[in-house]
Every structure is written in structure tokens, then in C-alpha cells.
Amino acid sequence: MIEDLYRSRTARSAALYAEACRVFPAGLTHDSRATSPYPIYVARAAGARKWDVDGNEYVDYFGGHGALLFGHGHAPVVEAVQRQVTLGTHWGAAHELELRWGELVQRLVPSAERVRFTGSGTEATQLAMRLARAYTGKSKIVRFVGHFHGWHDQVAGGAMSHFDGSVPAGIPAALVGETLLLSADRAEPVLETLHSRTDVAAVIVEPSGASWGQVPLAPGFLAALREATRSRGVVLIFDEVITGFRWSRGGAQARIGVIPDVTVLAKILAGGLPGGAVAGAKDILDQLDPVAAKTAGREKIGHQGTFNANPLCAAAGAATLSLLETDDACARAEATAQELRSGMRRVLVEEGVPWGIFGEASVFVIFPNPGGLAIDPASFDPLRLGFKGLKGARNPQLNNRVRLALLAHGVDIAGGPGGFVSAAHGAHEVADTLDAWRRALRALKTEPALMK
Ligand SMILES: Cc1ncc(COP(=O)(O)O)c(C=O)c1O
């Protein structure tokens, strides 16, 4: 039994979790870290690997929730943070590092005429929406079912639940009504909405498709959005919190060749420390500048945040982005991810498991076929299933089982299920993962209720 094996390896994690349940709701500090019967407690990490408190080693694809392109403890990033921590963790002042960090964003991200740092990706999507509404004088924001933009009130429903647009507990219905939740399966209805309405301030989209590509977008979708938003004076916001500095050094926009008006960044941006940013067209960002706003006849938009461009985060972020300028770590991580995806597919075929493996750039997504569809892993095409067949059909219990089976065999993935490959992953990690994948699938086959 998978759970028995997991429990036998992780006694100390079990004990810590029992204690944590007396401190934290559900014993957790982030919904996505939930693991049944309990999560592993990690003690340290290096490169592409991490170790739990019981001494077990894992190939890590959780990747700091996607924040670590160079892997754990990359020496130049660690050195930059070590240097900074002795100089001051918070100066409450402008500083040169924030400037260098912002310049790197400007050079790498095509749409980044101006940059404003925030404390997180959630804060950044909120600011992007405020800027777009102020800029256009309109109120509605188009967003897409299953696309995740953080946890604030305006974007919480329809991302992980309430896919029908219903109002989640704790969130005012009036606020939910200010966003138009549309399906991203087909461009035409979205274009019709944009053409028929006059109250839309912005469209916000994960350019990977929902949740880092768990529901990919059809080719041409983003270009069509760009065209329609431009012609209607609607602000196009790319949420590149995951894809920024991962899909390519310039993010999804540079990879796909569709440039938004506003880009939301976080994760890799801050090199594994907290941080986010809104980058984009000068006219839009300049609403934050009192003089420029007055000159343009606009109201200055307020934005604070104690930890904006915090020196420690700036040190990690600037070190990471300056490495990226000279070393295409995105390409290296992508090459490894391609090997991993095709290897995982091959193992599915060899083991006779009708699941799918897909993903773009340096991520991989496992489709554990909760509905028992007839699937040939070698030719699985996620686009055919759309949101309802993919993220909309997710079975959390099955996903947890897949994750647990891999954990029990020395691999940690994100709950998707799937994961983030870093530039520190290489042939060794791919080989270890494929071996674990085969053993995990064989263990899962002994639990036939899960393997339709
Ligand atoms: C696409 C996307 N947008 C926004 C966020 C929110 O970022 P943060 O967790 O830094 O608030 C996330 C977090 O996973 C994300 O994946």
C-alpha cells in the first residue's frame, strides 16, 4: 500500500503535522501544500533536490511554487542575499539594488516600459486591475475560468472552485459581479463579449492557459485577444507570475510574440524570495506618478506596501535576473523538461496506463484520467478536452494519490499534478524520476479503484 510505505518513511513529518494541527487550520500555511494523510516536512534543499526531516531525499518539482529557475541555493543568489543581510534587511528608502532590479525587468520583458514592485503576485494582479480601471474609466474585468491570479477577493472565485461564477463565501457578490468570468476554450465568444460591451476595462489572462498550462490555450487565442483589446481600447494584462522568466527570458510574451499592455510578475522575479511587480506601458504605469498623472489630466493612483522592493528580495531578484541575461537557463530547463515529458509518456505506454503527460516550456502536467477515457499516452492532446475535461474534471483524491505515490518513491511534485523543472535538473534527475514514476505507477495499479 502506498500510504503504508509513505507513513513508514516519514514518522517525524507525521509527528510535526500532529503538532501543526494545534496551531494552523488544517495544519497548513498554504492550501496547495495539503497532502493526505500529512505533508512531508522539509529540512533542507540544494539544486534540484530536497530532504525531509526523516532524511529522505526527493527530486523536487514543487520548485518553490515555481519560483526557482536556477534550483535551490544557487550560489550567486545565496551570496547576494548573504551580502545584503549584513547591510540591512529594510532601509525604508530608495536603494540602488531596486533600480538595477527594475532595469533588468525592463531589459528582459518586452512590455516593461515602467515597473512598480509589490510584495507578491496577488498584490500585483490587484494593482494591475486598479490601474486598468483607472486608465479606462471602466469597471469590468474579463477573466477566464480556472485562471489563477492569486487569492484576493476579485479573482478568488472561478479559479480553483466556483467555476460556474457563483459567489464564494466571504466575498461580496457585488465584487464578483465586477469581473466577467468567461471560458477560454474558444476565442469567438470572448471576442463577441469584447465587441458587444462598452464597460470592459481589462482582460486578464494566464498566457500559459489556466494554472501554468493545465488547460492550454488554443493557438492564436492570445493574438486574437490582443487584436480585440487593442481595437476596443481595453487593457490586456498578462499574468506572467509563472511564465515570466520561465516560458523564455522575456516570458510568454517574448516566446509567443504577443505583447500585452500590462504584465504581472512574481516568483522567479524575486529569485526565490517574496516579491512581485506590475510592468507595462508608460502611460498606464505613470498613473502612479503624481506629476505625470496631473499632466495627463488623471488622478494619481495610490499604492503602498511595506515590503515593495525590499533590499533582500531585490538582491535575490537582481542576482537571478542578471544571471538570466547572460545564461539562457530557461532553454536548459526546457530541454530537461522535454526529456522528462517524453520519458514519462514512454513509461505510461510501457506500463499500459491510459494517462496523459503534457506541458509547455519547463513545466509538466500529469493528466491521471479521472473519467476513465480511452487515452493513448503517446498521442494525448489536452486541447481536445478543454477546461471541463482537464482542470474542471480534477479529482483531488486521485491527484493526492499520484503525489503520495511519487513522494514514497523519492519525487515531490506539485498538486496539479505536475511540476516545475529548473536549470539545476539534469540527466540524473530525469533518470531517477522515470524510475520513481514507473514504481509509483506499479504501486498505484495495486489500488485499482483509482486506476480506471
Ligand atoms: C498565475 C499566478 N498569478 C498570481 C499568483 C499569486 O502570486 P502570489 O502567490 O505571489 O501572491 C500565482 C501564484 O501561484 C500564480 O500562479
The ligand as a Gaussian input file, in Angstrom:
#p B3LYP/6-31G(d) Opt

LIG

0 1
 C       -0.503000      32.840000     -12.394000
 C       -0.427000      33.312000     -10.970000
 N       -0.828000      34.549000     -10.672000
 C       -0.767000      35.036000      -9.420000
 C       -0.295000      34.249000      -8.390000
 C       -0.239000      34.798000      -6.993000
 O        1.080000      35.051000      -6.637000
 P        1.499000      35.082000      -5.098000
 O        1.382000      33.676000      -4.601000
 O        2.911000      35.596000      -5.130000
 O        0.587000      36.018000      -4.413000
 C        0.128000      32.947000      -8.655000
 C        0.624000      32.086000      -7.568000
 O        0.825000      30.912000      -7.701000
 C        0.052000      32.463000      -9.984000
 O        0.429000      31.212000     -10.276000

